[in-house]
Amino acid sequence: MADFILKTANDYAEQFSTNVDELLQSVEDFTLQHHPKAHMISGKIQGKFLETISRMIAPKKVLEIGTFTGYSAICLAKGLAQNGELHTVEIREDDARTASGFIEKAGLAQQIKVHVGNAMDIIPILGENWDLVFIDADKVNYIAYYELTLPLLKKGGWILADNVLFHGQVLENPVKGKNAEAVDAFNKHVAKDPRVEVVLLTVRDGLSIIRKK
């Protein structure tokens, strides 16, 4: 959890939010114990939020850019329409392997397709149009991912973008660091894009909900 988030508020939110299931808890426990970048996991509040959004939309086709250890993919898959599919792209083979194992344990291997490699190369060859896209990968390419996927998003479809506050660094003046600068540029890019409507939420490390007009 980013340092700028009020821990007492987050703890209170967790206290009054529905608990995740045992499988998701095992994903989080494993990640916290074994992954050097464990802070990247969505966690209970954001995971439940992603699940809720997915259930509200009931998407048939979901794209996730950045699988990590599979937590967010499993959450998003809970809201899939009947016979729906979620495609998730992870550049790190070890993380993709870990995620695939948890996806298998969750009984979602038929619904969630894990792709290993560069998302900019993989997404164009999937040949899909998306109802929902979740961007949670390398920050310097956020605009590129957005511009790649927006034309493939159905009218009225949704993009969720994670880490749009980037540990609070986008709040500094001036914004410093390549990741914070990239996220700040992404936020400004989306805000002035007439093709979409957006609301930036202060959930965890910041989450933008973007609707294609």
PyMOL CGO cylinders between C-alpha atoms (Angstrom):
from pymol import cmd
from pymol.cgo import CYLINDER

trace = [
    CYLINDER, 0.00, 0.00, 0.00, 1.36, 3.40, -0.93, 0.3, 1, 1, 1, 1, 1, 1,
    CYLINDER, 1.36, 3.40, -0.93, 2.66, 5.54, 1.94, 0.3, 1, 1, 1, 1, 1, 1,
    CYLINDER, 2.66, 5.54, 1.94, 0.30, 8.44, 1.20, 0.3, 1, 1, 1, 1, 1, 1,
    CYLINDER, 0.30, 8.44, 1.20, -2.80, 6.30, 1.84, 0.3, 1, 1, 1, 1, 1, 1,
    CYLINDER, -2.80, 6.30, 1.84, -4.20, 6.72, 5.34, 0.3, 1, 1, 1, 1, 1, 1,
    CYLINDER, -4.20, 6.72, 5.34, -3.74, 3.27, 6.88, 0.3, 1, 1, 1, 1, 1, 1,
    CYLINDER, -3.74, 3.27, 6.88, -6.49, 3.70, 9.45, 0.3, 1, 1, 1, 1, 1, 1,
    CYLINDER, -6.49, 3.70, 9.45, -8.98, 4.55, 6.68, 0.3, 1, 1, 1, 1, 1, 1,
    CYLINDER, -8.98, 4.55, 6.68, -7.86, 1.56, 4.62, 0.3, 1, 1, 1, 1, 1, 1,
    CYLINDER, -7.86, 1.56, 4.62, -8.15, -0.75, 7.64, 0.3, 1, 1, 1, 1, 1, 1,
    CYLINDER, -8.15, -0.75, 7.64, -11.64, 0.60, 8.33, 0.3, 1, 1, 1, 1, 1, 1,
    CYLINDER, -11.64, 0.60, 8.33, -12.64, 0.02, 4.70, 0.3, 1, 1, 1, 1, 1, 1,
    CYLINDER, -12.64, 0.02, 4.70, -11.38, -3.56, 4.86, 0.3, 1, 1, 1, 1, 1, 1,
    CYLINDER, -11.38, -3.56, 4.86, -13.30, -4.15, 8.09, 0.3, 1, 1, 1, 1, 1, 1,
    CYLINDER, -13.30, -4.15, 8.09, -16.59, -3.28, 6.41, 0.3, 1, 1, 1, 1, 1, 1,
    CYLINDER, -16.59, -3.28, 6.41, -15.96, -4.89, 3.02, 0.3, 1, 1, 1, 1, 1, 1,
    CYLINDER, -15.96, -4.89, 3.02, -16.84, -8.47, 2.12, 0.3, 1, 1, 1, 1, 1, 1,
    CYLINDER, -16.84, -8.47, 2.12, -13.92, -10.84, 2.60, 0.3, 1, 1, 1, 1, 1, 1,
    CYLINDER, -13.92, -10.84, 2.60, -12.27, -12.45, -0.38, 0.3, 1, 1, 1, 1, 1, 1,
    CYLINDER, -12.27, -12.45, -0.38, -12.45, -16.21, -0.82, 0.3, 1, 1, 1, 1, 1, 1,
    CYLINDER, -12.45, -16.21, -0.82, -9.77, -18.65, 0.36, 0.3, 1, 1, 1, 1, 1, 1,
    CYLINDER, -9.77, -18.65, 0.36, -8.17, -18.95, -3.07, 0.3, 1, 1, 1, 1, 1, 1,
    CYLINDER, -8.17, -18.95, -3.07, -7.65, -15.19, -3.42, 0.3, 1, 1, 1, 1, 1, 1,
    CYLINDER, -7.65, -15.19, -3.42, -6.31, -15.06, 0.12, 0.3, 1, 1, 1, 1, 1, 1,
    CYLINDER, -6.31, -15.06, 0.12, -3.80, -17.77, -0.80, 0.3, 1, 1, 1, 1, 1, 1,
    CYLINDER, -3.80, -17.77, -0.80, -2.71, -15.76, -3.86, 0.3, 1, 1, 1, 1, 1, 1,
    CYLINDER, -2.71, -15.76, -3.86, -2.12, -12.72, -1.67, 0.3, 1, 1, 1, 1, 1, 1,
    CYLINDER, -2.12, -12.72, -1.67, -0.34, -14.71, 1.05, 0.3, 1, 1, 1, 1, 1, 1,
    CYLINDER, -0.34, -14.71, 1.05, 1.94, -16.40, -1.46, 0.3, 1, 1, 1, 1, 1, 1,
    CYLINDER, 1.94, -16.40, -1.46, 2.76, -13.12, -3.17, 0.3, 1, 1, 1, 1, 1, 1,
    CYLINDER, 2.76, -13.12, -3.17, 3.51, -11.29, 0.08, 0.3, 1, 1, 1, 1, 1, 1,
    CYLINDER, 3.51, -11.29, 0.08, 5.76, -14.11, 1.24, 0.3, 1, 1, 1, 1, 1, 1,
    CYLINDER, 5.76, -14.11, 1.24, 7.64, -14.87, -1.96, 0.3, 1, 1, 1, 1, 1, 1,
    CYLINDER, 7.64, -14.87, -1.96, 7.54, -11.98, -4.44, 0.3, 1, 1, 1, 1, 1, 1,
    CYLINDER, 7.54, -11.98, -4.44, 10.06, -9.10, -4.23, 0.3, 1, 1, 1, 1, 1, 1,
    CYLINDER, 10.06, -9.10, -4.23, 7.45, -6.71, -5.65, 0.3, 1, 1, 1, 1, 1, 1,
    CYLINDER, 7.45, -6.71, -5.65, 4.53, -7.94, -3.54, 0.3, 1, 1, 1, 1, 1, 1,
    CYLINDER, 4.53, -7.94, -3.54, 3.21, -4.38, -3.16, 0.3, 1, 1, 1, 1, 1, 1,
    CYLINDER, 3.21, -4.38, -3.16, 1.98, -4.60, -6.75, 0.3, 1, 1, 1, 1, 1, 1,
    CYLINDER, 1.98, -4.60, -6.75, -0.84, -7.02, -5.85, 0.3, 1, 1, 1, 1, 1, 1,
    CYLINDER, -0.84, -7.02, -5.85, -4.35, -5.55, -5.96, 0.3, 1, 1, 1, 1, 1, 1,
    CYLINDER, -4.35, -5.55, -5.96, -5.38, -6.74, -2.51, 0.3, 1, 1, 1, 1, 1, 1,
    CYLINDER, -5.38, -6.74, -2.51, -8.78, -7.00, -0.84, 0.3, 1, 1, 1, 1, 1, 1,
    CYLINDER, -8.78, -7.00, -0.84, -10.29, -3.54, -1.40, 0.3, 1, 1, 1, 1, 1, 1,
    CYLINDER, -10.29, -3.54, -1.40, -9.20, -3.08, -4.99, 0.3, 1, 1, 1, 1, 1, 1,
    CYLINDER, -9.20, -3.08, -4.99, -9.84, -6.74, -5.79, 0.3, 1, 1, 1, 1, 1, 1,
    CYLINDER, -9.84, -6.74, -5.79, -13.41, -6.51, -4.53, 0.3, 1, 1, 1, 1, 1, 1,
    CYLINDER, -13.41, -6.51, -4.53, -13.83, -3.26, -6.44, 0.3, 1, 1, 1, 1, 1, 1,
    CYLINDER, -13.83, -3.26, -6.44, -12.66, -4.90, -9.69, 0.3, 1, 1, 1, 1, 1, 1,
    CYLINDER, -12.66, -4.90, -9.69, -14.97, -7.84, -9.08, 0.3, 1, 1, 1, 1, 1, 1,
    CYLINDER, -14.97, -7.84, -9.08, -17.90, -5.51, -8.42, 0.3, 1, 1, 1, 1, 1, 1,
    CYLINDER, -17.90, -5.51, -8.42, -17.30, -3.46, -11.57, 0.3, 1, 1, 1, 1, 1, 1,
    CYLINDER, -17.30, -3.46, -11.57, -17.04, -6.65, -13.63, 0.3, 1, 1, 1, 1, 1, 1,
    CYLINDER, -17.04, -6.65, -13.63, -20.26, -8.03, -12.15, 0.3, 1, 1, 1, 1, 1, 1,
    CYLINDER, -20.26, -8.03, -12.15, -22.04, -4.76, -12.95, 0.3, 1, 1, 1, 1, 1, 1,
    CYLINDER, -22.04, -4.76, -12.95, -20.87, -4.80, -16.57, 0.3, 1, 1, 1, 1, 1, 1,
    CYLINDER, -20.87, -4.80, -16.57, -21.07, -8.60, -17.09, 0.3, 1, 1, 1, 1, 1, 1,
    CYLINDER, -21.07, -8.60, -17.09, -18.50, -8.43, -19.92, 0.3, 1, 1, 1, 1, 1, 1,
    CYLINDER, -18.50, -8.43, -19.92, -18.10, -11.11, -22.54, 0.3, 1, 1, 1, 1, 1, 1,
    CYLINDER, -18.10, -11.11, -22.54, -14.54, -10.14, -23.43, 0.3, 1, 1, 1, 1, 1, 1,
    CYLINDER, -14.54, -10.14, -23.43, -12.05, -8.74, -20.93, 0.3, 1, 1, 1, 1, 1, 1,
    CYLINDER, -12.05, -8.74, -20.93, -8.44, -7.77, -21.57, 0.3, 1, 1, 1, 1, 1, 1,
    CYLINDER, -8.44, -7.77, -21.57, -5.94, -7.36, -18.74, 0.3, 1, 1, 1, 1, 1, 1,
    CYLINDER, -5.94, -7.36, -18.74, -2.51, -5.87, -19.41, 0.3, 1, 1, 1, 1, 1, 1,
    CYLINDER, -2.51, -5.87, -19.41, -0.24, -6.97, -16.57, 0.3, 1, 1, 1, 1, 1, 1,
    CYLINDER, -0.24, -6.97, -16.57, -1.15, -10.28, -14.92, 0.3, 1, 1, 1, 1, 1, 1,
    CYLINDER, -1.15, -10.28, -14.92, 1.35, -10.29, -12.04, 0.3, 1, 1, 1, 1, 1, 1,
    CYLINDER, 1.35, -10.29, -12.04, 0.41, -13.31, -9.86, 0.3, 1, 1, 1, 1, 1, 1,
    CYLINDER, 0.41, -13.31, -9.86, -3.18, -13.56, -11.08, 0.3, 1, 1, 1, 1, 1, 1,
    CYLINDER, -3.18, -13.56, -11.08, -5.14, -11.86, -8.28, 0.3, 1, 1, 1, 1, 1, 1,
    CYLINDER, -5.14, -11.86, -8.28, -6.85, -9.17, -10.36, 0.3, 1, 1, 1, 1, 1, 1,
    CYLINDER, -6.85, -9.17, -10.36, -7.58, -11.55, -13.26, 0.3, 1, 1, 1, 1, 1, 1,
    CYLINDER, -7.58, -11.55, -13.26, -9.41, -13.90, -10.92, 0.3, 1, 1, 1, 1, 1, 1,
    CYLINDER, -9.41, -13.90, -10.92, -11.38, -10.98, -9.47, 0.3, 1, 1, 1, 1, 1, 1,
    CYLINDER, -11.38, -10.98, -9.47, -12.37, -9.66, -12.89, 0.3, 1, 1, 1, 1, 1, 1,
    CYLINDER, -12.37, -9.66, -12.89, -13.32, -13.14, -14.13, 0.3, 1, 1, 1, 1, 1, 1,
    CYLINDER, -13.32, -13.14, -14.13, -15.94, -13.45, -11.39, 0.3, 1, 1, 1, 1, 1, 1,
    CYLINDER, -15.94, -13.45, -11.39, -18.15, -11.02, -13.32, 0.3, 1, 1, 1, 1, 1, 1,
    CYLINDER, -18.15, -11.02, -13.32, -17.80, -12.57, -16.78, 0.3, 1, 1, 1, 1, 1, 1,
    CYLINDER, -17.80, -12.57, -16.78, -20.97, -13.20, -18.75, 0.3, 1, 1, 1, 1, 1, 1,
    CYLINDER, -20.97, -13.20, -18.75, -21.82, -16.82, -19.53, 0.3, 1, 1, 1, 1, 1, 1,
    CYLINDER, -21.82, -16.82, -19.53, -19.21, -18.18, -21.94, 0.3, 1, 1, 1, 1, 1, 1,
    CYLINDER, -19.21, -18.18, -21.94, -17.17, -15.00, -21.44, 0.3, 1, 1, 1, 1, 1, 1,
    CYLINDER, -17.17, -15.00, -21.44, -13.37, -14.91, -21.66, 0.3, 1, 1, 1, 1, 1, 1,
    CYLINDER, -13.37, -14.91, -21.66, -10.61, -12.92, -20.04, 0.3, 1, 1, 1, 1, 1, 1,
    CYLINDER, -10.61, -12.92, -20.04, -7.26, -12.58, -21.81, 0.3, 1, 1, 1, 1, 1, 1,
    CYLINDER, -7.26, -12.58, -21.81, -4.37, -11.44, -19.64, 0.3, 1, 1, 1, 1, 1, 1,
    CYLINDER, -4.37, -11.44, -19.64, -0.88, -10.54, -20.83, 0.3, 1, 1, 1, 1, 1, 1,
    CYLINDER, -0.88, -10.54, -20.83, 2.24, -10.83, -18.68, 0.3, 1, 1, 1, 1, 1, 1,
    CYLINDER, 2.24, -10.83, -18.68, 5.77, -10.11, -19.85, 0.3, 1, 1, 1, 1, 1, 1,
    CYLINDER, 5.77, -10.11, -19.85, 7.51, -12.02, -17.02, 0.3, 1, 1, 1, 1, 1, 1,
    CYLINDER, 7.51, -12.02, -17.02, 7.43, -15.79, -17.51, 0.3, 1, 1, 1, 1, 1, 1,
    CYLINDER, 7.43, -15.79, -17.51, 7.77, -16.59, -13.80, 0.3, 1, 1, 1, 1, 1, 1,
    CYLINDER, 7.77, -16.59, -13.80, 4.79, -14.42, -12.88, 0.3, 1, 1, 1, 1, 1, 1,
    CYLINDER, 4.79, -14.42, -12.88, 2.72, -15.84, -15.73, 0.3, 1, 1, 1, 1, 1, 1,
    CYLINDER, 2.72, -15.84, -15.73, 3.52, -19.36, -14.53, 0.3, 1, 1, 1, 1, 1, 1,
    CYLINDER, 3.52, -19.36, -14.53, 2.53, -18.48, -10.97, 0.3, 1, 1, 1, 1, 1, 1,
    CYLINDER, 2.53, -18.48, -10.97, -0.69, -16.85, -12.15, 0.3, 1, 1, 1, 1, 1, 1,
    CYLINDER, -0.69, -16.85, -12.15, -1.58, -19.84, -14.33, 0.3, 1, 1, 1, 1, 1, 1,
    CYLINDER, -1.58, -19.84, -14.33, -1.23, -22.12, -11.33, 0.3, 1, 1, 1, 1, 1, 1,
    CYLINDER, -1.23, -22.12, -11.33, -3.62, -20.07, -9.21, 0.3, 1, 1, 1, 1, 1, 1,
    CYLINDER, -3.62, -20.07, -9.21, -6.04, -19.68, -12.13, 0.3, 1, 1, 1, 1, 1, 1,
    CYLINDER, -6.04, -19.68, -12.13, -6.07, -23.46, -12.49, 0.3, 1, 1, 1, 1, 1, 1,
    CYLINDER, -6.07, -23.46, -12.49, -6.75, -23.88, -8.74, 0.3, 1, 1, 1, 1, 1, 1,
    CYLINDER, -6.75, -23.88, -8.74, -9.61, -21.37, -9.04, 0.3, 1, 1, 1, 1, 1, 1,
    CYLINDER, -9.61, -21.37, -9.04, -11.22, -23.52, -11.74, 0.3, 1, 1, 1, 1, 1, 1,
    CYLINDER, -11.22, -23.52, -11.74, -10.97, -20.67, -14.25, 0.3, 1, 1, 1, 1, 1, 1,
    CYLINDER, -10.97, -20.67, -14.25, -8.51, -22.08, -16.76, 0.3, 1, 1, 1, 1, 1, 1,
    CYLINDER, -8.51, -22.08, -16.76, -11.21, -22.26, -19.43, 0.3, 1, 1, 1, 1, 1, 1,
    CYLINDER, -11.21, -22.26, -19.43, -12.26, -18.65, -18.90, 0.3, 1, 1, 1, 1, 1, 1,
    CYLINDER, -12.26, -18.65, -18.90, -8.86, -16.99, -18.37, 0.3, 1, 1, 1, 1, 1, 1,
    CYLINDER, -8.86, -16.99, -18.37, -6.24, -17.18, -21.13, 0.3, 1, 1, 1, 1, 1, 1,
    CYLINDER, -6.24, -17.18, -21.13, -2.71, -16.23, -20.04, 0.3, 1, 1, 1, 1, 1, 1,
    CYLINDER, -2.71, -16.23, -20.04, -0.40, -14.83, -22.73, 0.3, 1, 1, 1, 1, 1, 1,
    CYLINDER, -0.40, -14.83, -22.73, 3.32, -14.40, -22.11, 0.3, 1, 1, 1, 1, 1, 1,
    CYLINDER, 3.32, -14.40, -22.11, 5.20, -11.63, -23.88, 0.3, 1, 1, 1, 1, 1, 1,
    CYLINDER, 5.20, -11.63, -23.88, 5.03, -7.98, -24.88, 0.3, 1, 1, 1, 1, 1, 1,
    CYLINDER, 5.03, -7.98, -24.88, 1.45, -6.70, -24.80, 0.3, 1, 1, 1, 1, 1, 1,
    CYLINDER, 1.45, -6.70, -24.80, 2.08, -4.36, -27.73, 0.3, 1, 1, 1, 1, 1, 1,
    CYLINDER, 2.08, -4.36, -27.73, 2.88, -7.41, -29.87, 0.3, 1, 1, 1, 1, 1, 1,
    CYLINDER, 2.88, -7.41, -29.87, 0.28, -9.80, -28.48, 0.3, 1, 1, 1, 1, 1, 1,
    CYLINDER, 0.28, -9.80, -28.48, -2.87, -7.66, -28.34, 0.3, 1, 1, 1, 1, 1, 1,
    CYLINDER, -2.87, -7.66, -28.34, -3.09, -6.95, -32.11, 0.3, 1, 1, 1, 1, 1, 1,
    CYLINDER, -3.09, -6.95, -32.11, -2.96, -10.67, -32.96, 0.3, 1, 1, 1, 1, 1, 1,
    CYLINDER, -2.96, -10.67, -32.96, -5.72, -11.68, -30.52, 0.3, 1, 1, 1, 1, 1, 1,
    CYLINDER, -5.72, -11.68, -30.52, -8.31, -10.35, -32.96, 0.3, 1, 1, 1, 1, 1, 1,
    CYLINDER, -8.31, -10.35, -32.96, -10.84, -9.43, -30.28, 0.3, 1, 1, 1, 1, 1, 1,
    CYLINDER, -10.84, -9.43, -30.28, -13.07, -6.50, -29.46, 0.3, 1, 1, 1, 1, 1, 1,
    CYLINDER, -13.07, -6.50, -29.46, -13.28, -5.79, -25.76, 0.3, 1, 1, 1, 1, 1, 1,
    CYLINDER, -13.28, -5.79, -25.76, -16.03, -4.88, -23.30, 0.3, 1, 1, 1, 1, 1, 1,
    CYLINDER, -16.03, -4.88, -23.30, -13.59, -4.15, -20.48, 0.3, 1, 1, 1, 1, 1, 1,
    CYLINDER, -13.59, -4.15, -20.48, -9.84, -3.46, -20.40, 0.3, 1, 1, 1, 1, 1, 1,
    CYLINDER, -9.84, -3.46, -20.40, -7.70, -3.30, -17.26, 0.3, 1, 1, 1, 1, 1, 1,
    CYLINDER, -7.70, -3.30, -17.26, -4.33, -1.56, -17.65, 0.3, 1, 1, 1, 1, 1, 1,
    CYLINDER, -4.33, -1.56, -17.65, -1.89, -2.41, -14.86, 0.3, 1, 1, 1, 1, 1, 1,
    CYLINDER, -1.89, -2.41, -14.86, 1.54, -2.77, -16.45, 0.3, 1, 1, 1, 1, 1, 1,
    CYLINDER, 1.54, -2.77, -16.45, 4.67, -0.67, -17.02, 0.3, 1, 1, 1, 1, 1, 1,
    CYLINDER, 4.67, -0.67, -17.02, 3.75, 2.96, -16.55, 0.3, 1, 1, 1, 1, 1, 1,
    CYLINDER, 3.75, 2.96, -16.55, 5.87, 4.42, -19.35, 0.3, 1, 1, 1, 1, 1, 1,
    CYLINDER, 5.87, 4.42, -19.35, 3.66, 2.63, -21.87, 0.3, 1, 1, 1, 1, 1, 1,
    CYLINDER, 3.66, 2.63, -21.87, 0.27, 3.57, -20.40, 0.3, 1, 1, 1, 1, 1, 1,
    CYLINDER, 0.27, 3.57, -20.40, -0.57, 5.97, -23.23, 0.3, 1, 1, 1, 1, 1, 1,
    CYLINDER, -0.57, 5.97, -23.23, 0.55, 3.40, -25.80, 0.3, 1, 1, 1, 1, 1, 1,
    CYLINDER, 0.55, 3.40, -25.80, -1.63, 0.70, -24.21, 0.3, 1, 1, 1, 1, 1, 1,
    CYLINDER, -1.63, 0.70, -24.21, -4.55, 3.12, -24.08, 0.3, 1, 1, 1, 1, 1, 1,
    CYLINDER, -4.55, 3.12, -24.08, -4.23, 4.12, -27.72, 0.3, 1, 1, 1, 1, 1, 1,
    CYLINDER, -4.23, 4.12, -27.72, -3.80, 0.50, -28.79, 0.3, 1, 1, 1, 1, 1, 1,
    CYLINDER, -3.80, 0.50, -28.79, -6.87, -0.77, -26.96, 0.3, 1, 1, 1, 1, 1, 1,
    CYLINDER, -6.87, -0.77, -26.96, -9.34, 2.12, -27.28, 0.3, 1, 1, 1, 1, 1, 1,
    CYLINDER, -9.34, 2.12, -27.28, -10.07, 1.39, -30.98, 0.3, 1, 1, 1, 1, 1, 1,
    CYLINDER, -10.07, 1.39, -30.98, -10.66, -2.26, -30.02, 0.3, 1, 1, 1, 1, 1, 1,
    CYLINDER, -10.66, -2.26, -30.02, -13.05, -1.31, -27.23, 0.3, 1, 1, 1, 1, 1, 1,
    CYLINDER, -13.05, -1.31, -27.23, -16.74, -1.57, -27.99, 0.3, 1, 1, 1, 1, 1, 1,
    CYLINDER, -16.74, -1.57, -27.99, -18.82, 1.61, -27.88, 0.3, 1, 1, 1, 1, 1, 1,
    CYLINDER, -18.82, 1.61, -27.88, -19.87, 2.12, -24.28, 0.3, 1, 1, 1, 1, 1, 1,
    CYLINDER, -19.87, 2.12, -24.28, -17.03, -0.16, -23.16, 0.3, 1, 1, 1, 1, 1, 1,
    CYLINDER, -17.03, -0.16, -23.16, -14.76, 0.49, -20.21, 0.3, 1, 1, 1, 1, 1, 1,
    CYLINDER, -14.76, 0.49, -20.21, -11.06, 0.90, -19.48, 0.3, 1, 1, 1, 1, 1, 1,
    CYLINDER, -11.06, 0.90, -19.48, -9.78, 0.68, -15.91, 0.3, 1, 1, 1, 1, 1, 1,
    CYLINDER, -9.78, 0.68, -15.91, -6.29, 2.06, -15.32, 0.3, 1, 1, 1, 1, 1, 1,
    CYLINDER, -6.29, 2.06, -15.32, -4.43, 1.31, -12.09, 0.3, 1, 1, 1, 1, 1, 1,
    CYLINDER, -4.43, 1.31, -12.09, -1.77, 3.29, -10.19, 0.3, 1, 1, 1, 1, 1, 1,
    CYLINDER, -1.77, 3.29, -10.19, -2.92, 6.63, -11.60, 0.3, 1, 1, 1, 1, 1, 1,
    CYLINDER, -2.92, 6.63, -11.60, -1.74, 8.39, -8.42, 0.3, 1, 1, 1, 1, 1, 1,
    CYLINDER, -1.74, 8.39, -8.42, 1.57, 6.49, -8.49, 0.3, 1, 1, 1, 1, 1, 1,
    CYLINDER, 1.57, 6.49, -8.49, 2.35, 6.46, -4.77, 0.3, 1, 1, 1, 1, 1, 1,
    CYLINDER, 2.35, 6.46, -4.77, 1.30, 10.10, -4.54, 0.3, 1, 1, 1, 1, 1, 1,
    CYLINDER, 1.30, 10.10, -4.54, 4.18, 11.23, -6.73, 0.3, 1, 1, 1, 1, 1, 1,
    CYLINDER, 4.18, 11.23, -6.73, 1.84, 12.78, -9.32, 0.3, 1, 1, 1, 1, 1, 1,
    CYLINDER, 1.84, 12.78, -9.32, 0.72, 15.17, -6.59, 0.3, 1, 1, 1, 1, 1, 1,
    CYLINDER, 0.72, 15.17, -6.59, 4.17, 16.72, -6.31, 0.3, 1, 1, 1, 1, 1, 1,
    CYLINDER, 4.17, 16.72, -6.31, 5.13, 19.96, -8.02, 0.3, 1, 1, 1, 1, 1, 1,
    CYLINDER, 5.13, 19.96, -8.02, 7.06, 19.42, -10.14, 0.3, 1, 1, 1, 1, 1, 1,
    CYLINDER, 7.06, 19.42, -10.14, 6.34, 15.76, -10.87, 0.3, 1, 1, 1, 1, 1, 1,
    CYLINDER, 6.34, 15.76, -10.87, 9.64, 13.86, -10.91, 0.3, 1, 1, 1, 1, 1, 1,
    CYLINDER, 9.64, 13.86, -10.91, 10.71, 10.39, -12.03, 0.3, 1, 1, 1, 1, 1, 1,
    CYLINDER, 10.71, 10.39, -12.03, 9.98, 8.65, -15.31, 0.3, 1, 1, 1, 1, 1, 1,
    CYLINDER, 9.98, 8.65, -15.31, 7.08, 6.55, -13.97, 0.3, 1, 1, 1, 1, 1, 1,
    CYLINDER, 7.08, 6.55, -13.97, 5.34, 9.41, -12.20, 0.3, 1, 1, 1, 1, 1, 1,
    CYLINDER, 5.34, 9.41, -12.20, 5.85, 11.65, -15.24, 0.3, 1, 1, 1, 1, 1, 1,
    CYLINDER, 5.85, 11.65, -15.24, 4.42, 8.93, -17.50, 0.3, 1, 1, 1, 1, 1, 1,
    CYLINDER, 4.42, 8.93, -17.50, 1.36, 8.44, -15.29, 0.3, 1, 1, 1, 1, 1, 1,
    CYLINDER, 1.36, 8.44, -15.29, 0.79, 12.20, -15.05, 0.3, 1, 1, 1, 1, 1, 1,
    CYLINDER, 0.79, 12.20, -15.05, 1.03, 12.45, -18.85, 0.3, 1, 1, 1, 1, 1, 1,
    CYLINDER, 1.03, 12.45, -18.85, -1.44, 9.57, -19.18, 0.3, 1, 1, 1, 1, 1, 1,
    CYLINDER, -1.44, 9.57, -19.18, -3.95, 11.24, -16.83, 0.3, 1, 1, 1, 1, 1, 1,
    CYLINDER, -3.95, 11.24, -16.83, -3.73, 14.48, -18.79, 0.3, 1, 1, 1, 1, 1, 1,
    CYLINDER, -3.73, 14.48, -18.79, -3.99, 12.60, -22.11, 0.3, 1, 1, 1, 1, 1, 1,
    CYLINDER, -3.99, 12.60, -22.11, -7.20, 10.82, -21.08, 0.3, 1, 1, 1, 1, 1, 1,
    CYLINDER, -7.20, 10.82, -21.08, -8.75, 13.90, -19.47, 0.3, 1, 1, 1, 1, 1, 1,
    CYLINDER, -8.75, 13.90, -19.47, -8.60, 15.85, -22.74, 0.3, 1, 1, 1, 1, 1, 1,
    CYLINDER, -8.60, 15.85, -22.74, -9.63, 12.95, -25.00, 0.3, 1, 1, 1, 1, 1, 1,
    CYLINDER, -9.63, 12.95, -25.00, -13.09, 13.74, -26.49, 0.3, 1, 1, 1, 1, 1, 1,
    CYLINDER, -13.09, 13.74, -26.49, -13.66, 10.04, -27.25, 0.3, 1, 1, 1, 1, 1, 1,
    CYLINDER, -13.66, 10.04, -27.25, -14.11, 9.15, -23.59, 0.3, 1, 1, 1, 1, 1, 1,
    CYLINDER, -14.11, 9.15, -23.59, -15.44, 10.16, -20.19, 0.3, 1, 1, 1, 1, 1, 1,
    CYLINDER, -15.44, 10.16, -20.19, -13.29, 9.52, -17.12, 0.3, 1, 1, 1, 1, 1, 1,
    CYLINDER, -13.29, 9.52, -17.12, -13.42, 9.64, -13.34, 0.3, 1, 1, 1, 1, 1, 1,
    CYLINDER, -13.42, 9.64, -13.34, -10.21, 9.26, -11.33, 0.3, 1, 1, 1, 1, 1, 1,
    CYLINDER, -10.21, 9.26, -11.33, -10.82, 7.58, -7.99, 0.3, 1, 1, 1, 1, 1, 1,
    CYLINDER, -10.82, 7.58, -7.99, -8.57, 7.65, -4.94, 0.3, 1, 1, 1, 1, 1, 1,
    CYLINDER, -8.57, 7.65, -4.94, -8.93, 3.90, -4.37, 0.3, 1, 1, 1, 1, 1, 1,
    CYLINDER, -8.93, 3.90, -4.37, -5.63, 2.47, -3.13, 0.3, 1, 1, 1, 1, 1, 1,
    CYLINDER, -5.63, 2.47, -3.13, -2.97, 3.86, -5.54, 0.3, 1, 1, 1, 1, 1, 1,
    CYLINDER, -2.97, 3.86, -5.54, -5.54, 5.56, -7.77, 0.3, 1, 1, 1, 1, 1, 1,
    CYLINDER, -5.54, 5.56, -7.77, -7.88, 3.96, -10.29, 0.3, 1, 1, 1, 1, 1, 1,
    CYLINDER, -7.88, 3.96, -10.29, -9.37, 5.64, -13.36, 0.3, 1, 1, 1, 1, 1, 1,
    CYLINDER, -9.37, 5.64, -13.36, -12.67, 4.47, -14.81, 0.3, 1, 1, 1, 1, 1, 1,
    CYLINDER, -12.67, 4.47, -14.81, -12.86, 5.41, -18.48, 0.3, 1, 1, 1, 1, 1, 1,
    CYLINDER, -12.86, 5.41, -18.48, -15.94, 4.97, -20.68, 0.3, 1, 1, 1, 1, 1, 1,
    CYLINDER, -15.94, 4.97, -20.68, -15.77, 5.04, -24.45, 0.3, 1, 1, 1, 1, 1, 1,
    CYLINDER, -15.77, 5.04, -24.45, -18.52, 7.26, -25.87, 0.3, 1, 1, 1, 1, 1, 1,
]
cmd.load_cgo(trace, "trace")
